[in-house]
Amino acid sequence: MPDGNITMLDYRYYDELMAMMRDQVTDGRFDTIIHSAAVSDYMPDETFSETDSLTSGKKTAVILEALSKGGKIGSDHKRLWMSFIQTEKIVDKIRRDWGFTGTLVKFKLQVDMTDEELIAVATRSMATSRANFIVANTLNEMTHKAFIISAEGGEPLLVTRETLPAELMKAVFP
């Protein structure tokens, strides 16, 4: 078990977390990283306003105009649309880009999957990040149960929400 020398870092925005993680990980002072941060998969890219619409039969096409990026958007637009771009997975950079060699724990939250599907997706995700462990759960079951999966193999460990912290510590720090 860890000796109480645990660092917890707070962030508010994706870019803040990315910079903070890069600085902390490349510093080389951690033996274990438990990356449980809920990081958005997408971030806003552009905002559009409606300039016109064309209707043909049952279909309507909306003509959009891109608004300038950044800053306040005026309140004179009746409807706005936003496009989003996929964010880079910060946890995937920990080993690949930042050279971390210690123990890495990743979390994976999915939606509407069976336990078998969840375990398969989580195992692939763990391999992509080269994590030692992954904690996997689904949105509809996250308050009840999770699986702890080890890269070394063996059966995934089914735990309750209440026992997750203690069981994860036992797995990571035997």
MINU-588750 format. One line per field, with one value per residue (C-alpha): x, y, z. Coordinates in steps of 0.02 Angstrom, whole numbers. Example, Ala and Ser with C-alpha at 12.3 -4.5 7.8 and 13.67 -1.06 7.14 Angstrom:
BEGIN
u	c(615:684)
v	c(-225:-53)
w	c(390:357)
***
This chain:
BEGIN
u	c(0:58:138:20:124:-19:-37:-211:-225:-380:-420:-566:-534:-461:-314:-272:-270:-165:-31:-33:-19:124:219:186:222:381:445:476:429:283:289:103:-27:-212:-291:-473:-507:-670:-604:-720:-705:-751:-726:-813:-737:-847:-1013:-1135:-1290:-1434:-1437:-1576:-1672:-1742:-1887:-1922:-2061:-2029:-1847:-1775:-1598:-1525:-1392:-1264:-1133:-981:-964:-794:-704:-688:-769:-950:-1087:-1221:-1398:-1474:-1465:-1625:-1534:-1353:-1261:-1095:-972:-858:-689:-623:-499:-338:-341:-227:-205:-134:4:66:177:184:232:287:388:308:372:282:114:-30:-214:-344:-532:-657:-841:-954:-1140:-1267:-1153:-1161:-1026:-941:-939:-876:-733:-682:-685:-593:-459:-425:-422:-299:-184:-194:-136:-16:-97:-65:-245:-411:-568:-718:-900:-1055:-1152:-1309:-1215:-1078:-1159:-1169:-1022:-859:-728:-543:-446:-259:-146:-63:-222:-334:-518:-584:-625:-806:-820:-955:-944:-914:-769:-689:-558:-496:-497:-404:-271:-250:-229:-107:-8:-14)
v	c(0:178:264:413:511:538:688:737:873:973:1045:1127:1120:991:1103:1132:945:909:1036:986:800:831:932:811:650:711:769:583:583:461:272:248:350:316:418:426:596:613:692:746:649:804:990:1134:1182:1306:1393:1427:1532:1503:1621:1538:1377:1287:1165:1033:910:838:892:1057:1113:1245:1362:1402:1535:1510:1639:1699:1582:1638:1781:1816:1772:1905:1868:1914:1736:1635:1468:1415:1256:1196:1074:972:892:738:769:673:538:607:437:370:502:451:310:346:531:565:407:350:178:150:72:149:129:185:205:165:215:146:154:14:-138:-312:-362:-466:-321:-201:-317:-339:-151:-112:-243:-167:8:-48:-118:44:145:9:22:-108:-104:-36:-4:-27:11:69:227:132:20:138:167:-21:-114:-106:-226:-216:-294:-330:-327:-482:-580:-679:-657:-479:-439:-386:-260:-151:36:33:-91:-20:92:-43:-180:-68:-29:-215:-251:-109:-123:-310)
w	c(0:-28:120:117:-7:-129:-243:-301:-431:-477:-647:-733:-921:-1039:-1088:-904:-871:-1024:-975:-792:-833:-954:-825:-682:-779:-865:-696:-662:-478:-482:-463:-494:-588:-561:-699:-648:-724:-819:-977:-1115:-1278:-1378:-1367:-1457:-1623:-1715:-1689:-1830:-1849:-1969:-2117:-2217:-2238:-2389:-2381:-2512:-2472:-2299:-2294:-2237:-2269:-2156:-2221:-2088:-2069:-1960:-1821:-1766:-1647:-1467:-1379:-1342:-1465:-1482:-1427:-1595:-1665:-1657:-1670:-1651:-1698:-1635:-1709:-1598:-1626:-1540:-1399:-1383:-1248:-1113:-1032:-1197:-1191:-1018:-1082:-1269:-1265:-1087:-1056:-893:-841:-676:-639:-737:-693:-820:-800:-937:-934:-1070:-1109:-1135:-1142:-1073:-949:-1085:-1208:-1074:-1026:-1209:-1244:-1082:-1116:-1288:-1212:-1077:-1213:-1313:-1162:-1106:-934:-799:-740:-799:-699:-813:-786:-877:-849:-800:-675:-614:-445:-414:-489:-586:-650:-610:-753:-749:-901:-829:-863:-751:-722:-709:-528:-504:-362:-288:-290:-102:-112:-270:-185:-65:-199:-321:-190:-154:-340:-373:-210:-165)
***
